Structure formats: structure tokens, C-alpha cells
Amino acid sequence: MFACPTRCHLEQLLPFRGILSPNRSLEMHRMDMFPALKQAAEAYLKEGPRLLMANGALSEIAAQLQVRCSGHTRLLMADMMELAELYRDVSGHQNLRVRLEKITTDSCRKFHVDCVDLRLLRTYVGPGVQWTGDEGRTVQEAPTGAVVFLKGKHFPGWDDAEKILHRSPPLSKRPVAERVRLLLTIDEANACADAPFDMVA
């Protein structure tokens, strides 16, 4: 298993379990991007594949990531494993799907709810996920590095929770330096791809 300084921060973030409250649909916590982690993320942007995926139990995911990462990106993979462990502990799922993706387009630019039960997001490079509770009249954006839990429509009792829609920030409207994202997404292993449920323009 990798060693990562993120663990001590995660151990202090018991409020992540707030996402399990029946009335909540989003839980966000700002987290520092250590200089070495920033460097690892930038290195991955330069040398890593557009999409990296790993599936299974934590030990299986760790083995898959270990053979796919270089020395320059090893700390990034360590952080991903710490977050996968956090997701497992909060969600109760033992088999997970971990995705690391370079994003350079306006994909998923419409507000929507995912066809999953619980999703974890962390944007290592670029702007974070955006969300709205009033169908787009007011938009909030997670800062780079923040860890976000989002309920999807398959979460038990979702109909009774606050209605939060989210989207990827439209990159074409950002300054050139902000038109790339490195996004980590963690779901349970059998979650559907990215099919949205409810969308507004």
C-alpha cells in the first residue's frame, strides 16, 4: 500500500459522514493540496493516460494502480487510495470503481443528478464541481483540491433529501490556464457510467 500525508487530514474529517443524513445531498470539505501532491498531479497531466480506471476491493485497486503509475505520480496514486478507503468507510461498499480523468471539454456541462447512490469527487487540477439548489439561479463551485460527496438518485431515501444538481464547470469560458481538469471519481463498482437523471440548461 502507498504512504500518503493525506491520511492524517482524512482522520479529522468525521463530518464526511454528514452525507448520510437523510436531508443532505452534498458534503464538501476543503483540503490542502500539498506541494508534492500538486507536482504529482501536474506530472500525471503530462505523462499519464487520458483515463485511468481501477475496479475491485481496495487491495485489488492498489495492485492495479501500482503497475500503472511512475515514480513521478506515485504520491497521486497514494492520495487516490486514501480517498478510496474513505469512500469505502462512508458508503459501506467493499468493491469500488476509481477513475482519474483528464478533462479539456465542456462535457457534463448541464446540471444533473447521477444514476448512482453515492459519489466522491476530487479535482486535483483546475476548477472543481459546480452545484445548484435552485435550478441554476445560484451556482457554487468547489475549490481545487476539495473532496465532495454527492448523493445520486439511487441512494436510499433520495427523494426526501435536498435537491442538489451538479455539473462539470464549463471550461471553454475559463481563462486558457484553467481549461484542463484532472478529476478523481469514486463510485461503487457496479455504478452505471455517467448517465444523468435530471437536467436543466
N, C-alpha and C positions, 0 to 999 in steps of 0.2 A: 504494500500500500504506500502511497505517496505521503510525504510530510508537508504540511502547509500551515502558515501562520494564521490562516482564516479561522481555524478551529476555535481558538480562544474567543474570537468575536462571536461565533455562532453559539457558543455555550452560554453567552449572555443574552441571547435573543429568544427567550421563552415566549415573548409576545407573538412570535410567529404562529403559535397555536391559536391565536385570536381568530385566524381564518376559519377555524372550526365552529365558531359561534354561529348560531342559526341565522342571525340577521346580517352577517358580514359576507361580502363577495370579493373583497380585495384587502390584502395586508401587505404594506410596503415598509421596508426598513433601509435607511441609508447605510452603506458600508464602504469603508475606505478601500480605495484601490492602491495597495502598496506599490511603491516604485518598481519593485521586481516583478510584480504581477502585471503592471502596465507594460513593461518591457516584453514579458512573455506573450501578452495579447497582441502587441504590435508585431512580434516575430511571427506569430501564427498567421496574421493577416498577410505577411509577405511570403511565407513558405508552406502554409497548411492548405489542405483541400477546401473547396467551397463549402462542402457539407461533410461533417464528421458525425457518425451515429454509432451508438453502442447500446446493446439491449441485454437484459437479464438481471440477475441478482448483483449486489454490489461487487462481489469478488469477480464475477464474470465481466462486468463493465470495466473494472480496474485492469483486468488482463487485456481486454480489447484495446483500451486507451494506451496502455503501456507499450504495445508494439507499434502504435501509430504516431507516437509523439517523439520529437527530438529533444536534445538537451535544452535547447532554447525555449521550448514550450512546456517543459515538464511541470513547472510551477502552475501553469494554467490548468493542466490536467489534474493536478493535486486539488486545486480550488473546485473544479467540477466535481471531484469525488466527495469533497466535504459537503457540497450542496446536495449531491445525490443522497448522501446519508441523512442530511436534514430533511429532505423531501420524504424519504422513507419513514423517518420517525414521526413526521407530522401527518402524513397521509395514511400510514399503515400498509402501504403497498410494498411488497417484497421484490417484485420484478418491475424494473423501470426501463424507460427509454430516454436516453440522453442524446441531445442534438446540439452541435455547435455549428453555427451557420454564418457565413459572410453575406451580408445583405447590402445591395447597392441600388435597389429599385424601390418603387412605391408599392410593392406588394403588400397585401393586407392593409390597405390604406383606409378602408371603411370600418367604422365602429361595428363590433360584433361580439357575440358570446361563443366560445368554443364548444365543440361537442366532446368534452372531456369532463372528468369530475373535478380534478384539481391540477393546476399547472404552476410550475415555478419558472420564473424568467430572471435572467441577469444579463444586462448589456455591458460587455467589457469595454467596447469601443463604440463611440457615437451616442446619439440620443436614446433614451430609454423609452419603454412602452408608454403610450398615452391612454387616458381613460376619461370617461364622462358618466355622470349620473343623471344628466338631463338631456340626453339625445343630441349631444354635440354643442349645446349653447355655451357650456363651460368645459374647457379641456384642461386636464392636468397631465404633467409629464414626469416620469421617474428620472432622477438624475443618473448619469453614468455610474455603474457600479452597484446601484441599489438592487436589492433582492425583493422580488414581488411574487406573492402567491395570488392566484386568481381562481375563483370557482367557475366551473363550466356548468352547462345545463344538466349534466349527468350527476352532479353532486346531490346526494340525498337531501331533500327539502329545499332544493334551489329555488323553487317557486316562492318560498317565503323570505328569501334573502333580498337585500337591497339590489336593485337592478343596475349593475355596472357594465357598461360596454367598453371595449378596449380596441386599440389598433396599433399597428406599427407607425411610427412617425413618418409622414411623407418626406422623403429625402430630397426630392427634386426642388423643393422650396427652401432648402437649407443652404448655408454657405458651402463652398466646394469642399472645405476641410471636414465638413460634417456629413458628407454624402456616402459614408460607409459605416456599417454597424457590424459588430461581432456579438452575436446573440446566443446565449445558452438557454435551451428549453428542456425542462424535465417533466415527463408525464409517466403515468403507469404504462407498462409495456404494451398493453393491448389498446391503447387510445387510438382513435382514428387520426388521420393525418392532420389537416388543418381546416376541415370543413366548418364554416361558420354557421351559426344558428340564427341570429338576429342581427340585422344590419341596418344602418342609416348612412346617408351620404356624408 
